[in-house]
Amino acid sequence: MDHEYELLLEKSRERNEFIKRQMKYLGKFNNKNFDHVVADFNEEVFAEIDCLKCGNCCRTIGPKMSGSDIKRACKAIGRDPQRFMDEALVRDEDLGWMCKTMPCPFLREDNACDIYDVRPNDCDDFPYMRERGIQKALGRLAFNTEFCPAAYLIAEKIIERYAPGITK
């Protein structure tokens, strides 16, 4: 992982309790245009962050996969879906299919994804800042700041915009 991103994650861990409190507090409101503002923050941050220099989400939390995600991925790599599920995945009642072990089986050493063009929807959506009604799901953003430098930077932008002057 890029040293700059390691430093961002370290800073995120130091500020984690504060970020969780702020996201919980901000999630109670219904700010006009919040989804659009956060989507803009997402675009700004990902214009600067290069996931190929990080890959931490793929090494630590991995994706949730639907049946169609699994079929697409297995078709792309020429693998039998049932065998892949038996060998590499575990079923979580609430979340769906998840990797048994980390890192994600599709992560390469260069942090690229073997199935990027057909990656699971969960991967494409991470860290979930383009969703509607995002203000009610800021707890998930707080959680993701522990794994994703971009999520941390987005959370900081949200705090700066909606809770200015509060630093600890």
LINKA-V584618 format. One record per residue. PSI is psi as a letter, one per 40 degrees, with the letter a starting at -180 (999 if undefined). Layout:
# LINKA-V584618
psi
PSI
PSI
This chain:
# LINKA-V584618
psi
i
h
d
d
d
d
d
d
d
d
d
d
d
d
e
d
d
d
d
d
d
d
d
d
d
d
e
e
i
g
h
h
e
d
d
d
d
d
d
d
d
d
d
d
d
e
d
d
h
h
d
e
e
c
e
d
d
d
d
d
d
i
i
i
h
i
d
d
d
d
d
d
d
d
d
d
e
f
i
h
d
d
d
d
d
d
d
e
i
i
h
h
d
d
d
a
h
i
h
d
i
i
i
h
e
e
h
i
d
e
e
i
h
d
f
d
d
f
i
i
d
d
d
d
d
h
f
f
e
e
i
i
f
d
d
e
f
d
d
d
d
d
d
e
d
e
d
h
d
d
d
d
d
d
d
d
d
d
d
d
d
e
f
i
e
h
e
999
